[in-house]
Amino acid sequence: MQKTGMRSPFTISRLDRYVFGQLALGLAVTTIGLVALIWLTQSLRFIQLIIQRGLSPFVFVHLTGLLLPSFVAVILPITVFIVTMFVYTRLTTDRELVVMRASGMSDGSIARPALAMAALAMVVCFVLNVWLVPASLHDFSKFEFQIRNKVAAFLLEPGVFTPIPGHITVYIQSRDKHSVLHGILIEDSRQKGEPATILARTGRLVAGPNGPEVLLRDGSREQIDPKTGRLNVLSFQRNLIDLAQSSTETDKSAPKTSEATIWQLFHPNPAQIPPATRLKWHAEAWRRLVTPFAVMSYTLIALLAVLRSPFRRQSGIIALAGAVLGVMALVALGIGVDSLAARQNGLIPLIFVVAAGPAVVGTVLLLRGERYTRAQPA
């Protein structure tokens, strides 16, 4: 006879594949569903932008799709917890766990598929936190800047005052079939304290190195001298006005915390990042590296709630409710610890405790119970 206890812990059995398949399918469905729900709710704030600019639905999908990696990184630890608890609870109610234990499987062996899925989810979270999420958010900011700044100028509507980022407002009276603008009024407030009003009979939008430019003909530039208070009027036959906010300023500015790479977070530029923000960046770097361990912590909480609760409906419900409340408390505690560590870097070790501490405790409890089970007489 084959002894169940002598089987290698690295051997994948048919039961492992069966449970892992249910976990993987449930995780895929739950994650896709929650990501789609969050995507719909968060994308509503961009619908007005797309409609006002007259852009195609593909631009909308491209813009909001860049936010999907950040959604997955946030909800993946929670979905792993939900799916693990659901699948193992269903195995309990269908008496499948009873059959597994009767065949000689320990709690550690039964939990192995969930732990394998949690390990894979940890790797996915790590890749998302370190590479994909910062890169996608950086691309999102650049694309949104392009829509608000460069694309806006090409979509001037006749009879409408169109504000363009960079303190410029443009009004056109009409646009003919040859895309020639008529009756142009531009309020240019880019120079502080020296606003200018530009009038032109006709004009045409052209593409410049920084974005859209308008080529004006037969017009004038009116500006009040701040020293004398006199109105200066400069007539011109041809004038080229840059409507786009220069992207060089945004490229030289410091990136947002969510868009910075791990290297930038650990090595911020002192000329761009003030000391208070450097503390926040340092805490954010460690948060990205440590939070994937929360996947394993939440998974072990779900496993212990199902595998260690007595097979009675009331006790099982209490254990499951306790696991849900425990994970909710860990999520809230993690948010609070992240906020404190961003102000005081000496509290960064607490990020490790909150994210990885439950995983260590859960592993000890699971192994202790397995040794106790093996120690029982046959």
Buried (B, 14 or more C-beta within 10 A) or exposed (E): EEEEEEEEEEEEBEBBEEBBEBBBEBBEEBBEEBBEEBBEEBBEEBEEBBEEBEBEEEBBEBBBEBBBBBBBBBBBBBBBBBBBBBBBBBBBEEEBBEEBBEEEBBBBBBBBBBBBBBEBBBEBBBBBBBBBBBBBBBBBBBBBBBBBBBBBBBEBEEEEEBEBBBBBEBBBEEBEEEEEBBBBBBBBBEEEEEBBBBBBBBBBBEEBEBBBBBBBBBBBBBBBEEEEEEEEEEEEEEBEBBBBBEBEEEEEEBBEBEBBBBEBBBEBEEEEBEEEBBBBBBBBBBBBBBBBBBBBBBBBBBBBBBBEBEEEEEEBEBBBEBBBEBBEEBBEBBEEBBEBBBEEBEBBEBBBBBBBBBBBBBBEBBEEBBEEEEEEEE
